[in-house]
Amino acid sequence: MTNEETKLSNAQIAWRAAQDIADGAYVNLGIGFPEMVARYQPPGREAVFHTENGILDFGEAPKPGDEDWDLINAGKKAVTLKPGAAFFHHADSFAMVRGGHLDVAILGALQVSQAGDLANWRVGSKGVPAVGGAMDLVHGAKQVFVITEHMTKNGEPKLVETCTFPLTGVACVTRIYTSHAVIDIVDRRFVLREKLNAIGIDELQAMTGAQLHVEGTVADLVVPELTGASP
């Protein structure tokens, strides 16, 4: 089997990350792929989702045709409101972030270094810079989860010794959920916690741009059959 045949889908990566969100946690989801995490909250648990443009505790996307375009998230996608939802000024929203009131921020990545540095907003000098609120989120949230493919489309590692793209934040990432594994950042090292049973540790190491460390048993990365791409 090739790595393409064994890897998780975006939906499965999002599902796995959702399992680690505690009941009642205040959570910010990055634009795009990370927004999928909201679909997979475990039964009996409910996160309180925050968006930088000023809503706390928004709900699922409305059905097509039922959108209220005055109710959007930071990614300009229509949302619904849960009972008790709150609106507030953009500045107050960032005061929540910078004040340490978010339990988790979940973001995508271009690169993550073994020290927990994150690059997710610009590839070198190409394109238009679009960091959004990520620089605030990575240092304001109590934990930062990253969801990402393990490698680029060109077969290059996204988990590296040192980031070569402009940084979003330094030593900020807590845990990484990839298409092949779950990895923690511990003492500036990648510590492997779970991996797909279909690939060996040596094979996974060959896909990773820095040393993978093992502490205790590496669990099997088991997810349900899901399909779907980023929203």
N, C-alpha and C positions, 0 to 999 in steps of 0.2 A: 504493500500500500504506500502511496505517496502522502506527503504531509497535507496536500489539498484534500485528499480523500478522508483523512482522519480528523481534520480540524472541526471545531465547533462553529456553528452559524452565529451571526450577530445576536439573534434572539436567544440562543443558548448561553452565550457569554453574559448577556443582560440578565437572564434568569438566575444564573449562578451568583452574580453580584447582589441581586435583590434578596437572596436568602440570608445575607449577612447584615441586613438593615434591621435594627431593633424596633420593636413596637413603640410607636410614639416619637421616633427620632425625627429631628428636623433636618431635611435633606434638600440640597440643591443639585439638580441634574444639568449637566452641560448640554449645549445645543447639539441636536442631531442624534447620533448613536446613543449617547447616555440617556436620552429621553425614554428609550425603550424600557429602562429598568422599572419605570412606574407601572408597566403592564403586568409585572410578575411578582407582586407582593404576596408573601406566603399567607395562606388562610389564617385568620386570627390575629394578623399583624397589620398595622396601618401606619405608614409614615406620613408626616406632615411636610408637604412639598413647598419649597420657597422658590420664587423666581425674582431675578434682579430688578425687573421693571415694576415690582411692587404688589405681589399677591402672595399670601400665605394660606396654605391648605386648599389649593385648587384640585379639581378632580379630573376625570377622564376626558378625552377629546369628545366633543359632541358629534352626533351623527351628521353625515353630509346633508347640508341644507338647513341644519339647526344652529349653525354657528352665530355667535354674537361677536362681531369683530371689534367690539370694545373690550372683550375679554380674551387677551392673548398672553402667552408666556414670552420669555426673553427671545425665543426663537421665532416669534411672530406666528405661532400656531395657536389656533383657537382652543380654549379650555373651558371647562365647566367649574362651578363652585360647589364646595361642600358646605354643609351647615356650619356656621361659625367662621367661615373664611373672612380674611381681612385684606383691605386695600391700604396702601401707604405710599408716601412719596419715594421716588427713586433714591434720594439721599438717605432716607430712613432705612430703605432696604439694604444699602451698603453699610450703614451703621450696624445693622444686625450681623452682617458678614464680618466686618472688621472687629466687632465687639465679642466675637467668639461664641455666638449664639447658635451656630449651625453644628450639628453633630457630624454630618458627613457631606462632602462634596464628591460627586462622581463625574469624572471627566474623561475625554478621549486623549490620545497621545500620538505624537509623531515619534518621540523618543522618551525613554525613562532610563536614567543612569542608576548604577548600583548604589549610589549615595542617596537616591530618592529625588534627584533633580528631575523636573518635568519640562519638556519642550512640546508645546501643542498648538502654537499659534502662527508660526511662519517657517517656511522652508528657505533658509538662507535669506537672500535679498529678493526672492521672487514674490510676485503677487502683491496684493494690498494687505497691509497689516490689519489683523482683526482679532485682537486678544480678548475683547469684551471684558467681562468681570473676572476672568480666570485668575489673574494675578492677585486679586483680593481674596478669591475663594480658596486658593491653595494655602494661604497663610492665615485665613480666618477660621476655616472649618477645623473641627477637632480631629477628624480623620479625612484623608483624601484617597479615594479609590480610583483606579484607572481601569478602563475597559478598552481592549485593543486587540488587533491581530498580533500574533507573535512576531511576524515578519512583514516586511513591506511587499508590495506587488512585484518588486524587482528581486525579492529573495534576500533582502538585507535585514539584519536584526534590528528590532525596535527597542530591545532591552540591551543597553550598552554600558561600557565602562564609564565613558564620559560623553555627554550630549554634544553634538556638533551643530545643532540648530539653536537659534536664540531661545533662551530659557524663559519659561513662564514663572517658575519658582525654584528655589534651592532647598534641597533636603526636605521636601514637603510630602512626598507620596508615602502612603502607609501600606497599601496592598494593590497588587496588579492582577487583573483577571484577563487572561489572554485566550486565544483560540485553542490553546493546547495545555494551559496550566494555570494554577493559582500560586502566586509568589508574593511573599512579604519582603519588605525592606527592614532589615534588622542590623544595626550597627554598621551601616553603609555597605551591606551585602545583600545579594539576592538569595533568599532562603525559600527553597521549593517546598510547598505544602501539599499540593495536589497536582496530578498530571493525568492525561488520558492514558488508559490502560494499554492502548494500541501502540504507544511509542515508549521506547526505553529512555532512561535518564541520559545515556550517552547521545542518543539521537536528539533529545531536547537540548542538550548542551551545545550541540553543533549548530542549532538554530538561534543560539543566544550569544550576544556579543560580550558577555562578561561571565565570570565564574558563577555557577549555580551551587549553592551550599545546601546540604541536607542535614537536618537536625531531627533525629527520631524517624518515625515512619512517614513515608510519603503516601498519602491517601489517593485512591482512585478518584478522578474527576468525573462524576456521574451526573448527567443532566437528562431531562426528558426529551422526547422527540419534538422539536419545535422548528419552525421555519420562519424566515422573515429577514428583511434587511433593515437598515436604519431608516427612521421615519423621514 
